[in-house]
Amino acid sequence: MEDIHLSTTPALDARALITPHEFDGVTATVLDNNPGMPQETAERIVVDALAFVATAAVCPGDPVAPSRIVDEGWHALVLHTALYARLCERLGQFVHHYPERPDEARQKPGVLDHTVNLMRAAGYDPDPELWVLPAERRIPVAAQCGHAPMCGVKDPEVMVAA
């Protein structure tokens, strides 16, 4: 994978992609699905999920995948269907979610690092504690998803054929 040049400008605020009321609703969904999770952790997860979706929208066809932790926030966004549709419309592309059961053998080595680098290049500052391999389980989440790097692309056949 190629090196991504990092921006020297201040990081974009992914939280600003949705209204404070919408952010609170998505955060509440993360909390409902993860009893006992601290509010601050749920908010960090939602922020990185927003940054991931925004990055996937501007990098169509680039291999990206969320960490299992960030995927929890993405699931919460997707459950708010009208909000998610409006978000993707504002971003210029619908970012599709292709859930799969976790399987570390299916996830290409380096896809999380590549995704984080793309997020940085897009102007976001990913939270490194949230971007770990599923086996690390630093922050337990309900999401039982593992992603091959095809999320966000318009046509999954493009990635399968590659």
Secondary structure as UniProt FT lines:
FT   HELIX           14..17
FT   HELIX           20..33
FT   TURN            35..36
FT   HELIX           39..58
FT   TURN            60..61
FT   HELIX           68..79
FT   HELIX           81..91
FT   TURN            104..106
FT   TURN            109..110
FT   HELIX           111..121
FT   TURN            122..123
FT   HELIX           128..130
FT   HELIX           134..136
FT   TURN            149..152
FT   HELIX           156..161
//
